[in-house]
Amino acid sequence: MGRRRPFRPLRQKLEALALRALGALARMLPFERAGDLGAFLGHGAHALLGRRRRIAAENLIRSMGPDPGGEPVSLVTRRVFGQIGRSFLEFLALPAQGRDALLSRIEFVGFEPAVDWAREGRGAVLLTGHFGSWELLGAAVAMRYGKVSYLLPRQTNPTSDAYLNDVRRRLGIDPIPIGSGMRAAVRALGSGTFLGMLADQDARRVGIHVPFFGRPASTPSGPARLAWSARVPILVAVVERTGRGRFRARVLRILTPDPKRDRDQEVFRLTQEITRALEDAIRERPDHWYWIHRRWKTPPPSAAQGGPPGVPAAPPAVRK
C-alpha cells in the first residue's frame, strides 16, 4: 500500500487556485512584464530550492564542464531558473495575445517544408524538448501552419492539469493524454495534424538508451515509433529567446522514417538523431534547457540481456 497523504487533496486545491490566480495576473500584464514576473519567480526558486539548484549545477558540470558556454556554472544555473519561470508565465499570458501580435514576435527559420505538408494535408511529429519557450512552439505552428495536437502525460494534480490543457485549447492546441492510447495519436497524424511531443526527459525502464552529452540516457521512443507507424516525418524544432518578448522558432532537423528497415533499429536511429539535434541546440544555449531534471537517472540495461544496443523489448507497433 502507498503512503497515506491526508492533506494531498487540500494541497492540490491550493496549488490549482494559485495557478489560476497566476494565470489571471499574467494575462492582465503586458506580455513583457509577465515574462519579467516569471523570471523574478524563477530566480526566487533558484534561491529557495537548494536540491534542484544542486541537480542543475551537477548536470551542467558533468555535461559541459565548470564554465558552460564560457560562463561560471553558478551564473548559468541561475539563468536556467529564470528562463523556466519566464517561459511559464509567458505561456499563461499567451491567450491574451492576438494572433498577429503574437506572430510578430516570432521569427520562423527552416519551416518551409511544413508549409507544403499543411497544404497537402499531411501530418508530422513536431518534436521539441524542455528548451526555451517550448509551449510557444505549438501555439506558433497552430497559428501559422495548421492543426496541432499535444501528446501529453497527465499531471499529478488533475485540477491543475485541466487548467493547463484549457490554456492550450485556447491557443488552438488539442491535448491528447498519453493514457488514452496511441491510436488517437496515429489518427491525428493521419488527419494532417502536427503532433507535438517532448522527448528529453528520463523515460525510466520503458525508454531506450542513447548517448546524451556522452552518457547513455533513457529516452522516450514514442515519437520515433509513432512516426514509423504512421509513415510521417519528424520535425525537430525549438523556440529560443532573441530578446525581451522576442523569439526564434528554428527547425533543427527533419527526419524521415524508412519503413523498409527493421522497426526497432529504425526507432533507435531516429531517437538517436533526435537526441543529437537537441544536444546541439543545448550546447549553443545552455541556459535554455531544463537542467533541474535528473536526466540520467535510469541506468542502461546490462549488455548480457542481448538485443540491439539500447533497444529493449518493445510492444508491437500501432498500424493505421
Phi, psi and omega per residue, in radians:
M1 nan 2.501 3.123
G2 -1.339 2.923 3.127
R3 -1.181 2.457 3.083
R4 -1.342 2.353 3.125
R5 -2.210 1.408 -3.037
P6 -1.101 -0.443 -3.096
F7 -1.682 0.047 -3.092
R8 -1.068 -0.802 3.119
P9 -1.016 -0.715 3.130
L10 -1.153 -0.761 -3.141
R11 -1.080 -0.747 -3.140
Q12 -1.146 -0.642 3.109
K13 -1.128 -0.741 3.122
L14 -1.153 -0.685 3.097
E15 -1.055 -0.777 -3.125
A16 -1.141 -0.683 3.102
L17 -1.129 -0.732 3.117
A18 -1.118 -0.690 3.129
L19 -1.115 -0.768 3.114
R20 -1.095 -0.714 3.124
A21 -1.124 -0.728 3.133
L22 -1.128 -0.705 3.104
G23 -1.118 -0.741 3.116
A24 -1.083 -0.730 3.123
L25 -1.140 -0.752 -3.130
A26 -1.046 -0.659 -3.112
R27 -1.363 -0.312 3.078
M28 -1.399 -0.480 -3.066
L29 -1.479 2.696 2.915
P30 -0.983 2.594 -3.012
F31 -0.955 -0.770 -3.130
E32 -1.124 -0.672 3.137
R33 -1.187 -0.625 3.070
A34 -1.070 -0.745 3.092
G35 -1.107 -0.691 3.116
D36 -1.090 -0.709 3.107
L37 -1.094 -0.730 3.115
G38 -1.087 -0.722 3.110
A39 -1.111 -0.693 3.098
F40 -1.062 -0.773 3.120
L41 -1.159 -0.654 3.103
G42 -1.118 -0.709 3.096
H43 -1.153 -0.603 3.054
G44 -1.123 -0.720 3.092
A45 -1.109 -0.640 3.093
H46 -1.043 -0.697 -3.131
A47 -1.268 -0.575 -3.013
L48 -1.628 -0.594 -3.016
L49 -1.638 1.380 -3.057
G50 -1.073 -0.686 -3.116
R51 -1.132 -0.822 3.122
R52 -1.135 -0.621 3.104
R53 -1.103 -0.704 3.124
R54 -1.208 -0.689 3.105
I55 -1.056 -0.779 -3.140
A56 -1.083 -0.791 -3.129
A57 -1.125 -0.760 3.135
E58 -1.103 -0.749 3.123
N59 -1.093 -0.761 3.139
L60 -1.096 -0.793 -3.102
I61 -1.134 -0.772 -3.126
R62 -1.180 -0.490 -3.071
S63 -1.614 -0.688 -2.990
M64 -2.286 0.077 3.113
G65 1.560 3.093 -3.061
P66 -1.265 -0.224 -3.140
D67 -2.242 1.169 -3.107
P68 -1.092 2.226 -3.117
G69 1.201 0.281 3.135
G70 1.437 0.244 -3.136
E71 -2.200 2.690 3.124
P72 -1.031 2.494 -3.082
V73 -1.079 -0.559 3.138
S74 -1.100 -0.665 3.132
L75 -1.232 -0.752 3.140
V76 -1.119 -0.713 3.124
T77 -1.052 -0.758 3.118
R78 -1.098 -0.694 3.117
R79 -1.151 -0.603 3.099
V80 -1.023 -0.849 3.140
F81 -1.107 -0.728 3.116
G82 -1.112 -0.693 3.129
Q83 -1.135 -0.739 3.124
I84 -1.079 -0.827 3.133
G85 -1.115 -0.734 -3.138
R86 -1.099 -0.791 -3.115
S87 -1.133 -0.645 -3.118
F88 -1.188 -0.765 3.126
L89 -1.193 -0.588 3.060
E90 -1.120 -0.685 3.094
F91 -1.060 -0.798 3.121
L92 -1.118 -0.489 -3.119
A93 -1.462 -0.256 -3.011
L94 -1.005 -0.695 -3.107
P95 -1.045 -0.345 3.130
A96 -1.468 -0.091 -3.106
Q97 -1.650 2.360 3.045
G98 -1.265 2.765 -3.081
R99 -1.014 -0.901 -3.087
D100 -1.135 -0.696 -3.134
A101 -1.125 -0.702 -3.125
L102 -1.226 -0.787 -3.116
L103 -1.131 -0.486 3.121
S104 -1.176 -0.282 3.136
R105 -1.525 -0.150 -2.946
I106 -2.082 2.259 2.984
E107 -1.689 2.248 -3.137
F108 -1.786 2.235 -3.117
V109 -2.236 2.098 3.025
G110 1.495 0.243 -3.087
F111 -1.617 0.179 -3.089
E112 -0.974 -0.732 3.104
P113 -1.054 -0.536 3.139
A114 -1.132 -0.530 3.098
V115 -1.107 -0.780 3.139
D116 -1.156 -0.743 3.138
W117 -1.068 -0.760 -3.132
A118 -1.111 -0.713 -3.139
R119 -1.131 -0.611 -3.118
E120 -1.515 -0.078 -3.110
G121 1.249 0.499 3.133
R122 -1.636 2.509 3.078
G123 -1.599 2.970 3.080
A124 -2.775 2.653 2.990
V125 -1.420 2.088 3.108
L126 -1.680 1.762 -2.958
L127 -1.822 2.244 3.042
T128 -2.489 -3.056 3.105
G129 -2.264 -3.121 3.068
H130 -1.345 1.220 -2.985
F131 -2.314 2.233 3.109
G132 1.009 -2.422 -3.139
S133 -1.672 1.284 -2.992
W134 -1.155 -0.563 3.116
E135 -1.177 -0.511 -3.138
L136 -1.168 -0.493 -3.092
L137 -1.027 -0.870 -3.126
G138 -1.088 -0.728 3.140
A139 -1.106 -0.725 -3.122
A140 -1.156 -0.764 3.137
V141 -1.144 -0.697 3.122
A142 -1.104 -0.692 -3.104
M143 -1.277 -0.510 -3.006
R144 -1.831 -0.572 -2.957
Y145 -2.065 -0.615 -3.111
G146 2.836 -2.885 -3.058
K147 -1.140 2.423 3.114
V148 -2.291 2.324 2.962
S149 -2.147 2.656 3.039
Y150 -1.945 2.323 2.974
L151 -1.688 1.959 -2.929
L152 -2.268 2.565 2.932
P153 -1.328 2.680 3.059
R154 -1.326 2.448 3.074
Q155 -1.339 2.740 -3.107
T156 -1.190 -0.447 3.084
N157 -1.724 1.805 -3.038
P158 -1.101 -0.562 3.142
T159 -1.211 -0.755 3.072
S160 -1.135 -0.688 3.119
D161 -1.036 -0.793 3.139
A162 -1.112 -0.663 -3.140
Y163 -1.154 -0.797 -3.132
L164 -1.123 -0.662 3.098
N165 -1.192 -0.553 3.063
D166 -1.143 -0.685 3.061
V167 -1.046 -0.753 -3.138
R168 -1.110 -0.727 3.131
R169 -1.096 -0.636 3.114
R170 -1.157 -0.333 3.095
L171 -1.654 0.080 3.130
G172 1.531 0.320 -3.102
I173 -1.929 2.258 3.137
D174 -1.686 1.956 3.124
P175 -1.330 2.349 3.054
I176 -2.068 1.953 3.121
P177 -1.135 2.394 3.140
I178 -1.022 -0.621 -3.117
G179 -1.145 -0.239 -3.124
S180 -1.384 -0.078 3.086
G181 1.776 2.757 -3.096
M182 -1.363 -0.336 -3.091
R183 -1.076 -0.647 3.101
A184 -1.100 -0.657 3.121
A185 -1.185 -0.740 3.122
V186 -1.123 -0.685 3.097
R187 -1.103 -0.698 3.121
A188 -1.085 -0.767 3.109
L189 -1.093 -0.694 3.139
G190 -1.161 -0.391 -3.137
S191 -1.602 0.117 3.098
G192 1.602 0.347 -3.108
T193 -1.545 2.521 2.920
F194 -1.458 2.020 -3.071
L195 -1.694 1.852 -3.112
G196 -1.342 2.311 3.133
M197 -2.503 2.654 3.040
L198 -1.926 2.460 -3.063
A199 -2.524 0.774 -3.077
D200 -2.345 0.372 3.050
Q201 -2.060 2.832 -3.102
D202 -1.002 2.191 -3.101
A203 -1.732 0.180 3.108
R204 0.992 -2.535 -3.024
R205 -1.368 -0.187 3.136
V206 -1.546 -0.125 -3.125
G207 -1.497 3.049 3.003
I208 -1.994 2.537 -3.055
H209 -1.584 2.110 3.059
V210 -2.277 2.744 -3.119
P211 -1.163 2.373 3.066
F212 -2.484 1.948 -3.016
F213 0.932 0.732 3.023
G214 1.410 0.058 3.130
R215 -2.236 2.485 3.112
P216 -1.162 2.275 -3.100
A217 -2.249 2.298 3.092
S218 -1.173 2.095 -2.951
T219 -2.200 2.395 3.108
P220 -1.029 2.284 3.101
S221 -1.733 -0.041 -3.103
G222 -0.956 -0.790 3.133
P223 -1.009 -0.772 -3.140
A224 -1.178 -0.704 -3.137
R225 -1.128 -0.737 3.129
L226 -1.140 -0.766 3.136
A227 -1.087 -0.712 3.132
W228 -1.154 -0.757 -3.098
S229 -1.191 -0.734 -3.080
A230 -1.537 -0.106 3.134
R231 1.049 0.858 3.138
V232 -2.216 2.748 3.109
P233 -1.336 2.893 3.062
I234 -1.982 2.149 3.105
L235 -1.794 1.854 3.132
V236 -1.598 2.071 -3.036
A237 -2.533 2.798 3.081
V238 -2.422 2.800 2.960
V239 -2.023 2.081 3.138
E240 -1.990 2.753 -3.069
R241 -1.545 2.279 3.096
T242 -1.930 -0.123 -3.135
G243 3.064 -3.081 -3.140
R244 -1.220 1.927 -3.106
G245 1.291 0.321 -3.131
R246 -2.216 2.531 -2.987
F247 -2.505 2.788 2.986
R248 -2.207 2.079 3.020
A249 -1.605 2.090 -2.957
R250 -2.255 2.234 3.042
V251 -1.386 2.177 3.131
L252 -1.554 -0.695 -3.074
R253 -2.856 2.563 2.996
I254 -2.033 2.120 -3.068
L255 -2.004 2.386 -3.140
T256 -2.065 2.038 3.121
P257 -1.122 2.523 3.084
D258 -1.792 1.815 -3.077
P259 -1.185 -0.230 -3.132
K260 -1.433 -0.287 -3.131
R261 -1.492 2.810 3.060
D262 -0.967 2.338 -3.032
R263 -1.024 -0.894 -3.050
D264 -1.132 -0.682 3.110
Q265 -1.153 -0.663 3.124
E266 -1.215 -0.688 3.080
V267 -1.071 -0.726 3.110
F268 -1.099 -0.784 -3.135
R269 -1.069 -0.827 -3.108
L270 -1.124 -0.743 3.127
T271 -1.097 -0.682 3.100
Q272 -1.129 -0.742 3.133
E273 -1.152 -0.714 3.094
I274 -1.033 -0.842 -3.096
T275 -1.126 -0.686 3.126
R276 -1.136 -0.701 3.134
A277 -1.116 -0.751 3.120
L278 -1.164 -0.674 3.113
E279 -1.068 -0.730 3.118
D280 -1.038 -0.736 3.137
A281 -1.158 -0.673 -3.134
I282 -1.167 -0.668 3.107
R283 -1.078 -0.588 3.126
E284 -1.287 -0.633 -3.105
R285 -2.329 1.283 -3.052
P286 -1.082 -0.440 3.137
D287 -1.314 -0.126 -3.080
H288 -1.562 -0.168 -3.017
W289 -1.799 2.848 -3.016
Y290 -1.534 1.188 -3.062
W291 -1.198 -0.209 -3.072
I292 -1.316 -0.087 3.133
H293 -1.577 2.519 3.108
R294 -1.441 1.395 -2.999
R295 -1.140 -0.562 -3.056
W296 -1.835 0.534 -3.040
K297 -1.151 -0.687 -3.054
T298 -1.583 2.059 3.132
P299 -1.231 2.689 3.123
P300 -1.198 2.674 3.110
P301 -1.161 2.755 3.129
S302 -1.141 2.450 3.116
A303 -1.103 -0.340 -3.130
A304 -1.201 -0.254 -3.138
Q305 -1.284 -0.277 3.106
G306 1.355 -3.064 3.141
G307 1.525 2.978 3.129
P308 -1.030 2.562 -3.082
P309 -1.032 2.158 3.057
G310 1.412 -0.041 -3.066
V311 -1.893 1.912 3.122
P312 -1.393 2.991 3.035
A313 -1.019 2.356 -3.020
A314 -2.138 2.613 3.053
P315 -1.207 2.807 3.115
P316 -1.016 2.528 3.128
A317 -1.187 2.567 3.071
V318 -1.441 2.182 -3.118
R319 -1.900 2.656 3.120
K320 -1.276 nan nan
